[in-house]
Amino acid sequence: MSIQVLDCTLRDGGYINDWRFGRKTIISILEKLENANIDIIECGFLTRMVKEPECSLFRSVKEIEQVLPKQNRRCMYVAMIAIGEKELHPLELTPCDGNSITGIRLTFHKHEIEQAFDWARIIMEKGYEVFMQPVGTVFYSDRELLELVDKINQLNPFAFYIVDTLGSMYRNDVSHRFYLIDKNMNPQIRLGFHGHNNLQLAFSNAQVLGKIQTKRTLILDSSVYGMGRGAGNLPTELITQYINKNIASRYDVSMVMDIYDEYISAIRKHHEWGYSVPYHIAASHVCHPNYAAYLINKQTLTMKDIEKIIRSIPSDYKILYDRSLIEQLYAQFQSRKIDDSQAVDQIAKWISGKKVLLLAPGKSLVTEFSSIMDFVERETPYVISVNFIDPKYRMDACFVSNHKRMDILSGEIRPLEKVHTILTSNIPGGTNKTCLYVDYDSYTNSDEMISDNAGLMLLKLLKKCGAKEIYLAGFDGFHHKHNGNYYKEELIFSVNQEEVEQKQERIRTQLKELSQSMKISFLTPSVYELEGR
């Protein structure tokens, strides 16, 4: 067997940083991959979705030509057209003249097969080599896969792929499909494998395929440091080193490492990818990883909760991500309708005639500790903490709306009999005799992005309980560096950087609305502080 490596860092890796590598970086990465002797290099997407010249998104092969190494090219350069992703229609392609890319990777879903083959024929007529890549190969039955192979034989493209879109394939799944295709596909057509790392199997699956005895050429897709959305991809540095040691010494792995040192490591500081338990759960249930990503970003669920929700996704919706569906399933999972009138009456009695101080776990609880405690001594407010507990702040109650936080807090709350626990109805099992349950649905809001923000939920509850004057401390807001958000290290959860500013603006809007019916004041600095207060 002949093995080739295709690096897709600038295309598949671009999902991580919105393809904003920067033009100089794109040029440098391509040059280094060329010097590393990578067989096939993917430059990015051919698409109408072009945002700016600094991105690895291109409107034409002429644009790609401008970033390719100017001379001594030994590698094959390709780009991707993804049907359904604001693709570039192949009729817009100029004929292949050898000065730019010479190959085009065409991805398509099951329902797009006829369109994909029509497009492939147009691309081939223009002189490009075509890589046919069916999204989610695991969803094809053996019969469907053989029918697709028959069409591939008639088309006779450069390559046909096994695409482990969801990272859900084990070695037997991969080898079974390889043998099925290898036995029935024209021998000159290359067979590719695009693996994702949801189950930590991208590298081992590549090794399994590399050991199969066949005369066919195998193409293994990879990216530097496995850069790619969710659990990421097969790392280029791993597979090239493996081939060097076990098959033939062909690649300069040090050049791949240079790409990591100079560019990818900096991106990694601001963006996360790689194996995680939620992505493992998604792959185990053969679901799109974006479902897991959505649930992770909520930061309210335990791993068991995430698995229950993913398990409930209907089979017809698993391969294609449906944002509205997962929003609905999350809301249904959290919803536990109860009559909380008695709890509301009890809280109203606790806070009657008092100012109320709400404590969120921002770092200002430490930096402004003295002024907070001076306020407590002077005004004797009713003190309620939000999703954390710390006796030194003389808390009267702790409000928890987050199952994940409750799992962490349960041991700390249990011995504090004098601290009342107020739980929303989505959280199972109170921890002490003073637990009160309030209806989760009653205190969420219609803005999906912040619908169950704990601070806002508590404010809505207190409004219902008749609170007139509320002070906030520790409501600092989120920073791009998540370790700057909380006053205790164990409270740190990662933050989706792309949503930070949007979330903060929406929370500020909600606070402004709530301030129309009760006085809200900030004791500590906050990004949410209302204008004119």
N, C-alpha and C positions, 0 to 999 in steps of 0.2 A: 504493500500500500504506500502511496505517496501522500504526504500530509502537508497542507498549507495552512498558514495562520492568517486570518483576516482581522485586523484591528479596527474596532468601531468606536473608539473613544470619542471622536469628535461628533459622532451621530448619536449613538445610544447613550453615551456619557452626558450628552447635552441636555437630557431630561433633568439632570441635577441642577444645572446653573442656567437654565433657559437658553442654552447654546451660546451664552455670552462669554466665550473664551477670550475674545480680543483678536484682532487681525494678526498682530505680531506673534501671538501665541499659537494661533492656528498654523501659520507658516512654519514656525519653529517645530511644532509637534510633527507636522508632515515631514520635515527634513530629518528629524531624529528617527522617525519610524522608517524612513527610507534608508538611513545609515545603519539601522538595526537589522536590515535585510528582511523586514516583514514582507510576506508574499503579496498580500492584498491590503490596501489601505482605504478605508471608507472616510470620505471627506465631510460628509454631512447629508442633509436632506436637500432634495430638489423640490421646491415648494413655493406656493404663493404666500406662505406664512412668513415671509421675510420681514424682519423687524429692523435690522440695522446692519451696516457692513461689518461690525465687530462680531457677528454671530456666524456659526457654521450652518447657516441656512442660505440656500442659493436659489436665485431665480433662473439661472441658466448655466450651461456647462462653460460658457465663456467666463462667468464670474469665478467658477472653480479654477479655471486655468490660471487666473491671476495669483492664486495662493499656492500653486504646486511648485515643487523644486524646479528650477530653471534648466538644469542640465543633469546628465548622467542618471536619468531615471531608469531603475531596474524593476521597480515594483509596479504592480497593477493598481490603478486608482479607480475607485468607484464612488457612487453616491446612491442614495435611496429615494425611491418614490413610494410613498405609503398611501395606498388607496384609502380614502376616508379621513386622512389627516391633512386637509387643505393641500392636496397633492398638486403637482405640476402635470398637466396633461401631456402625454408623450408627443402629441402633434406640435407642441411648442418647442420641442428639442431640435437643435440644429444637428445636421449629420455629424457622425463621429469622424474627426480629422486626425486623431492621434495626438493632438496638442493638449487635450484636457483629459478628462476621465475616459476610460474605454469600456467601463461596465456600469450597469445599473441594476440595483437590487429592488425587486418589486414585491412588496408585502400585500397580502390580501386575506380577507376573511372568507369563510365558507360560502356565504351568500354573494361574494364578489368574484367567484371563480371565472365565470364567462367574461366579465369585464377585464379581469387580470390577463387572460389569454389574448384577448383582443389588443390590449395595451402592449403586451409582450411582443406580439407580432409587429406592431408599429415600431417599437424600440429596436427590434432586431433589423428591420428594414432600413433603419437609419444607421446601422453599422455597429451598434453596441452589443457587448456580451450581456446576457440577461441572467440574473439569479432569481429563481422563483421561490418565494418564501411564504408558505401558508401559515398564517397566524394560528397558534394553538393546535399543533399537530396531534396532540393527545386527544383532541375531540373528534378525530376522524376514526371511524371504524376501519377494520382491515379492508373491507370491501370498498369503502369510500376512498381509502388511501390508494388502493390498486387502480380504481377508476381514475384518480388524479394522476397516477403514474402513467397510465395509458395516454392521457392527454399530453403529459410532459414528453413522452416518447415521440409523439407527433410533432410537438413544437421544437424539440431538440435544443433546449437552451444551454447555456454554459454550465449552470448549476441548479440543483434542486435541494431544498433544505428540510431538515427536521428542526422545527422551531419549538423549543420548550418555553413558550410564552409565560406560563405561570410558574415555572421552576418547580413543577410537580412530578417530574419523571424520575423514576429510579432506574438503575442500570438495566434491569430486565425490560422496562418499558422502552428504553432507548435502543438496546440491541435488537429487540423484536422488530421494531420499525425499521432499523437499519437493514437487517437481513431481508425483510419483506421488500423493501425498495431496491436493495442491491441486486436481488435475484431477478427482478422484473423490469428494471430501468436500463436503457441503453448504456453500455459500459463507458462510452466517452463522456457522458454527462457526469460532472462532479457532484458529490453528495456532501452537503454542508450540515453543520450542527451549530445551532445558536442556543446556548444554555443560560438559564438564570439561576441564581444561587440561593433561592428560598429555602432549600433543604440542605444547603452546604454540599451539593453534589455536582456542581458545574465542572469542577476539575476532575473528579473521579469518573464522571460520565465521559469526559473527553478522553481520559486514559483508556476506558473500556473500548471506545470506538477505535482508538489508535492501535489497539492490539488485534483487531479483527483482520483476518486474512482475506484480502481482496485486491484485485488489480485496479480498482477504482481510486481516483484521487479524492481524499477527504479534506474538507475545509473546516477549520475550527475557528469560530468567532470568539473574540476576546476584547477586553479594554484594559487600559493601564490602571492598575490597582482595583480592577473590577468595577470601574466607575459606571454607574447606571442606576436608574431609579429603583426604589425599593431595596431588595436584597442584592442588587448589582449583578455583575456578569463574571465570566471566567477571566481571571487576571492574566493579562498578556505576559507579564514577567514570569508567572508560574508555568504557563504552557510552553513558552519558548525555552526556558531553562530545562524543563522536562524533556523536550524534543532533543535539545543539545546533548543531554546526558544519556538518553536511552535510545535515540534513533540515529541522529546525525547532527554534528555541530554546525549549525547554519546561521544562528542568530547572535547578534551582539546585544546581550541582555543589559549591559551597562548603559546603552543608549536609552533603553526603555526606562531604566532606573532614573536616568537624567530627567526624563519627562515627568516622572513622579516628583523628584526633588524640586524641580524648577516651577512646575505649574500645578500638578494635581494635589500636592500636599497643601498648598495655599487654599485651594477650593475646598478641601476636606475640613479645613478649620471652620468653615461657614456653612457647609452642607453635609448632611449625613446620608450614607448609604451602606449597604452590607447586611449580613444576616441579622435577623431579630426574631424573637418568638412570634409576634403577630404575623410577620411575613411567612414564617413556618406554618402557622395555623392556616393562613390563606392558601398556601400551596397544598397542604394536607387535604383541604376540602376542594381543591382544584378551582380556586377562585382568583379573580384578578387582584393583584396586590394593592391596588388603589382603595379597595374596600378596607383592607387592614390599615392603610395610611390614614384614611378618614377617621377610623375609630381610635387610632393612636393619638391623633391630634386633638381629640376630645379631652384626653387626659383625665377621664372620669371613670374608666372601666378597668377591671382586673382582666388578666389573661383569660380566665374562665368566662367572663362576660363577653369578651371579644369573640371567643370561640362559639359561644351560643348564638351570637348574632350572625356570624359568618355561616354557621351551619344552617341557619334559617333562610339563606339566600336561595331562591328558586333556581333550578338547574339551567333554565333558559337564560338567566341573567348572569351566570358565573363568569363567562369568558370576556364579555364586554362590560366595562365599568358603567354603572348607572348611578349617578350622584343622587338623584331624587329618591331612588329605591333605598339606598343605604341611610339617607336622612330619615326616611319613613320607618325603617326597621329599628334605627337607633331610638327614635321617639317612642315607638311602640314598646321597646324593651324597657325604657326608663319609666314609662307611664305605669303608675300603681294608684289608681283612683281610691281615695279614702275620704271619709267625713272627718275633717280636722277642726270642727267648730269648738270642741272642748279644749283642744291644744291651743287654739288661737285665744280663747278666753283666758286660759292660764297664763300665757305669755303676756297678755294685756295687763293682767294683775301684777305680774313681776315688774313691768316697766312703768306702771301707773305713777304719774307725778314725778318721774325721773328723766334726766337726760340719758341718752343711750350712746355708749361708745362701742364702735365696731372695730375690731382688730383683724387686719389681714396680715399674712406673714412676710411683708416686704422688709427689706434691709433697714428701712428707717425705724423699725421697732428697736433696733440696737442703737443707731446713731442719735435718735431722739428719745431714748429711754427716759431720761430725767424729766423732760417736759411732759411726756405722757403720764408718768407717775405723779407729777405735780398736779396735773389736771384731775387725776383720779382722787387724790387726797382732797383737793379743793372742792370738787363738784359732786363727789360720790355718785358717779353715773352707774347705770346698769351696764356691765361690760360683757360683750359677746364676742368670742373669737370665731373666725371663719376658716374651717377646714384645718385647724391645728389646735394644739393645747399647750399651754405653758403657765404653770401656777404663779410664776413671779409677777405676772401681769394682773393678778387678783381677779380672775375671770369669774363671772357669775354663771355663764352658760357658754356652751360650744355648739356652733351650728355647722352641720356637715351635710353636704349634698352630693358628695363625690364618693362612690364606692371604693375607688382605689385609695383615696386618702383615709377612708374609714378603716380599711384593712391595716393600715400603718398605725392609726391612732387608737385602735380598740384597746390595746394593752395599757396605754397611757391614761385613757379616760376611765377605765373600770374602777381604779382605786379612789378616784376623786368624787366621792359621794356628794359633796356640797356643790359641785359644778353640774348644772343641768345640761343634758344633752338634747339638742333639737335636731332631729333627723328628717330628711325628706323621704317620702314613701318608696322611693326606688332603692333604698338601702335596707338589706335584710338584717334582722337580728340586732336589737338594741343591746348595749353592753352593761347597763346598770338600771337600777329601779327608777331612776329619775329621767328616763328617756321619754321624750315627747315626739310623736310623728306628725308631720304636716304634709299636706298633699302636694306632691312634686309638680303636677301639671298646673296647679293654681298660681305658681310663682315663676314659671318660665315666661319668656316673651317671644314674640313672633319673629324676631331676627335670628335666623338659624345659626349664624356664626357665633353668637353669644347667648343663645337661647337659655342655656342653663349655667350661665356665669354665677358662681356662688354668692358673690357680694351683691349682685343685682337681685338675686332671688331672696336673700335675707332682707334687703331693703323693702321689697314688695310685701314680704310677710309682715314686717314691722309697720308698714303703712296700714295694712289690714288690722293690725293690733292697736292702732290709734296713736302711734308714736308721732310726736310733733317736732322734736329736736334731736338730730343724730349727728354724732361726730365720728370722723373716720381717721384711723391711724394705720400705717403699714400698707395702704393702698397705693403703692408706689407706681405701678404699671410695669410693663415688661420691657426688658432691654434686649438688644440683639444677642448679647452674651447671656445665656440663660443662667449662668452661675452668679449673675448680678441681681437676680430677681428676689431671692429669698434670704431671710435672716439666718436660717439654719440649713446646713448642707443637705440633711436628709429630706428636706422638703423640695429639693430641686427636681423639677421635671423639665424636659427639653421643650423648647418653644419653636413653633413653625415660623421662621423669620419672615416669610413672604406675607404672613397674615398679621404680623404684630401691629403695624401702624393702622391697618384697617380695623382690627379688633378694638384698639384703643379709642379710635374715633367713634365707633359705634357705642362703646360703653359710655363715653362722654355724653353722647346724645341721650342715652337712656337716663343717665344721672340728671341731666338737665330737665327731662320730663318729670322725674320723681321729685325734683326740688320745687316743683310748682305746688305740691301738696304738703311738703314738710321741709323744715330747715335742715340743710345738709352742709356741714362744715368740715374742713380738713385740718387735723392737728399736725400732720406731717406732710412734707412735700409730695406732690403727686402729679403725674401727667394728666390725670383726670380732673384736676381742679377746675371748677367752673369759672368762666369769665365774670368778672365783676364781684367775686366773693373773696 
